[in-house]
Amino acid sequence: MDKGPVRFGFILLPHFTLTAFSGMLDVLRLAGDEGDHSRPLRCSWQVIDETLTPVRSSSGIQVVPSETLGDPSRFDYLVVVGGLLKRPPVNPGLLEFIRQAARADVTLVGLCTGVFTLMQAGVLAGHRICISWFHYWDFLERFPATDPGQVCADRLYVFDRRRITCSGGRASIDVAAEILGRHVDRPIVQKALRILQVDDAGRANAAQPLPPGAQPATHPVVRRAVLLMEQHVGRALGLGELAGRLGISVRHLERLFKEATGQSPQAYARGIRLRLAAWMLTHTKKTISAIASECGFSDASHLGREFRTAFLMSPSAWRDRAQLPDALLPPRGGEADYVSEVFPDRREFF
């Protein structure tokens, strides 16, 4: 399979994440050569930009581009590395370069919030998109015309034809390994991963890291299910649809949830919606009716009934309580057992 070099161009957005960039780059470096010489024999890479001005990462480390944009067809893969969402606007020239790369059939890779820039460039239409669960709602707010069914926040990365999107961080190593596995012999890639002390790559169906409230020992399928529940908090997925997305039967899903959480999937999903409602009551000025709608309850009365069961007070009382100085709050404790089961980190709210 050795038909190298496989050519990679990296675009580093301002305040990019070093982990996403260096993780992918080190796999290329280690798989690109025999021995420990870092020669780009099987694959090559360049950091490119409109100018050769250093690009500052989110940690303050700066990287100097080695080439200006030029002709995108000189690359097999164009990798856009993002990081902090609060960054300067992307220059129109850079967006046009990404579009040119798409027209030239260059495979586009979005790492971390680099996916936002690919979306802004208009090159992800009709493709499934992987987003970190942490930025899922930011993505839908920024691109409201996006079909939520095309956005995946429960997996580490998604390959969809000539588009590769990744949640970021450590997952960039997995993306690099899967890309190279299509071009060079697999033992070469595995050797690179062993040098990096990584032995579990190729996890296309693996869940993103632990969502809030999930325990480290939670079954991977349950973790993915929880991420999907959080992703669709405003429109609860039916058991059949949820199980279908996970590729298992409803009965198997119910059994895994019972073993991992002691609850049914429906009860756990209800807890997620209530938890979000409690946060919104504390941190936003939205009406209770608006919060009920955004959290998947039929109306304010429905939210009120469920909220009283969980927190032993109405949503309005919760909001009033959150405005009191700590010294005037009633003593903690005495919450319903349901709260400790559904909200293991409920200290955020009490």
N, C-alpha and C positions, 0 to 999 in steps of 0.2 A: 504493500500500500504506500510505500514511501515515494511520494511524488512532489516533495517539497521544492522550494519552501512555500508553506502556506503564509500568505501575507496579511498582516493585521495593521490597521491604522487606528490609533487611539485619539479620541477627542476628549480632553479633560475640561469639564465645565467648572466655572469658578466655585470654590468651596467643595470640590469633589472629595469623596471618601477614599482615603489611602488604602484601606483594607480591600475594597472592591477592585481597585486598580492593581495593587501589588499582588494580590492573590492570583488573579488571572495571568499577570505578566510572569510570575515566577513559574507557573506551570509551563508556559511557552518556553521560558528560558531553559528549564531543566529537561524538557522533552525535545528541545531543538538541537541538542548536540550530544555527542558521545563524550563521556568523561565529565570533568568539572571545569570546562573552559568557557562556558556561556557563549559559544559561537552560534549564530543564527543559521544553522544549516538546514534543518527540517522546517523551520518557520522563522519569519522575520517580523519585525514590528517597528513602528515609528509613532511618536507622539506628534500630532499635527494640529495646526491652528491657523487662524488668519494671519497672525504675526508670530514672531519668535519671542514674544514677551512671556516671562514666567507666569505660570498659572498657580495660584495659591490654593492649597487644599484646606479642608475644614479644620485640620490640626495646625495649620500655619506653614507646613512644609511646602516649598515651591518646586515645581517641575518645569524645566525649560523645553518647549517643543523643539523637535529636531528638524521639522520641515513645515513649510506652509501648505495650504490645502491642495492646490494643484488638481490633478486628474484623479477622481475617486476610483476609476477602474483599475488603478495599479494595485488595489487591495482586493483580497478575497472577502475580508471581514472588516467592517467599520464599527468600532466599539465606542459608544458614547457613555462616559462615566460621570454620573451625577453624585450628589451628596445633599447638602443643605438646600431646602426649597427656597429659602430667603437668599437669593443671589441676583446679580444684575441680569436684565433681560438678555436672551440669546440674540446675537446679531443676525439680521436677515441674511447676510452672506453665508453664515454657518448653516442656517436652516436650508438655504438653497443648495449648499454642498451636499447635505444629507439627502435631499430630493434627487439630486443628480446621481448619487450613489445608488439609490433605489432604482432609478431608471436604467442604470448600468448593470443591474442584477447583482450588485454587491450585497452580501448578507449583512443585515444591520443588527447590532447587538446593543441593547440598553441595559446598563448595570445601575442598580439602585434607582435614583430619580432621573437617570438618563432616559428612562422610559417616557418621562414627561416631555422631554425635548423631541423625542421621536414622534410622539403624539402631536406636538405643536407643529412639527414639520409636515404632518399629514401623511405619514408613511405606514401607519398601522391599521388603516381601514380594512375591515374584513379579517383581521387576525386576532387570535386570542392573545391576551396581554397579562403578564405577571407583574403584580404590584405587591410591595410589602404591606402586610395588614396595617402597619403603622400609618401608611400614607394612602390607604384605600379611599377614605372619604375625601381627602384632599384632591385626589385624582378625579373623582366624580364631580366634585364642586368646580374644579378648574375646567373640566371637559364634560359639561352636562349632557351633550348629545350622545355620549358614549353609551352603548348597550351594556348594562351591568353584567349581563350574561356572558360577555366576552372578556370580562376582567376577573382574573384569578388571584385571590389573596391567600390561598391555603397551601400553595406549593412553593418550592424554592425557585423554580424557573420553568419556562415554557418555550419549547421549540415549535414554531409554526411556519413551515416552509422557509422563506428567507428572512424571517424575523425571529430573533431570540431575545426574550426579556427575562430579567432576573431581579429578584427581590433585594439583592445587594449583599454586602458583607462577605462572609465565608463562602456563600453560594457561588461566587464568581470562580472559585476553584473548580467546582463541579461543572460549571458551564465550559470552562477551558478544557477540562478533561473530556467532556462529551464531544466538543468540537474536534479536538485532536484525534479522538477515537475514530473519526470518520476519514481521517487523512493519513495517519501513521499506524504502525503496528501497535496493538493494545499493550503488549509488555513494556513498550517504551513509555507510554502514558502512566502505567502502573508504577514503574520505577520512579518517575517524577513525583508521583503522589506519596510514595514511601519516603522519599527524601524529605518531603514537606510534612511528614508524620501524619499523613491522611490515608486512611484505609477504607473509607466508606463512600467513595465517589460513585457516580452513576446512579444518583438517587432522584431520578426524574419525578417519582411520585411521592417523595418524602415531604413531610409537612414543614412549614416554616417553624421557627423556634416557638417555645411555649407561649401561648396567648395568656392574658391575665387570668388568674384563677386556676389554670391547669397545673397539675403536679408533674414533676420531672419523670415519674414512672408511668405517666398516662400513655395508653396505647397510641401509636402514631395515627391510626384511623380516627380515633376519638379526637386527637388534637386537630386533625384536618377538619373534622366535623364542627368543632368549636369555632375554628376560623371561618368556616362557611356560615355558621350561625351569626357571627359578628358581622360578617360581610353583608348579610341580608337581614339585618336587624329590623329594618322597616317593613319587610315583607317576608314573614316567616316561611321557610321552605317546608313543604309537607314531608312526612317521613319517607314516602316513596321517592320523591324527587331528591331528597338528601342522600338516601341510600344509593340511588342511581348515580349520583355524581361521585360517590365514593367507590362505586363498583362492587358493592356488597348487597346482600339481602336486607330487608327491613328487620327481620328477626335477628340476624347477626349483628346489625347496628344496635339494636336494643340490648342485646346481651353484652356487647362490649361496653356500652355506656353504663349499664348497671354494675359491671365489674370494676370499671375505672372510677366512676363518680358516685355510685350508690343511687343514681337517679335515672329517670327515663330521659331520652333526648328532648321530649317536649318540655319537661320540667326544667332542664338545664337551659334550654333556649329562652324560656320565660324568665329565668333568673338573669340572663344576659340583658334582656330588654328592660327589666326593672332596674338593673344596675345602671344602665345608660340613662334611664329616666331620672334616677336619683342624682346622677352627676349633672344632668342638664338643669334640674331644679336648683341645684346649688350654684352652678357656674354660668347660667344664661338667664336672660330675662324673657325667654319665650313663654307664651301662654301654656297653661296645662293642656289645653286642647291640641296645640301645635306639638307639644312634647309627646302626647299620646299617639298622634299620627306618625311622627317620625320614629317612634319606638315600636310600631307594629300593633298598637292597641286600637280597637274599633272606635273608641271615643274616650272623652275624659272620665266618664263614669266607669268604663271598663278598667282604665288605668287606676282609678281610685280604689276599686274593689281589690284588685291584685296588690296594689301598693299597701293597703291597710293589712292585708294578710301577711305580707313580707316584713313590713317595718313597724306595724302597730300604730300607725298614724297616717293621716291623709297626706296627699302630695302638697297641699297648701301649708299644712302644719310643718311638714319637712322643710319647705322653703323658708318659712318664718323662723324655724329653729336654726337654720344655717346662718341667718343674719344676726343671731344673738352673740354677744361676747362670750368667750369660753367660760368665764366665771359664772355666767348666768345659766349655762346649759345644765339640764338635769344630769344626775350621775349616769355613767355608762353601765351597760349590762341589762339583762332582762329582755333582750331582743328575742324574737321567736327563733326556735331551733332551725326553722327554714332558712333564716338569714345566714346562720353559720354554715349551713350546708351549701347554699347557692353562692354565697359571697365569702370565700375563705379569706380574702383580704379586705373585709368590710371596714377595717380601721380607717380606710380612706373616707368613710361616710359617717362614722360615729366619733 
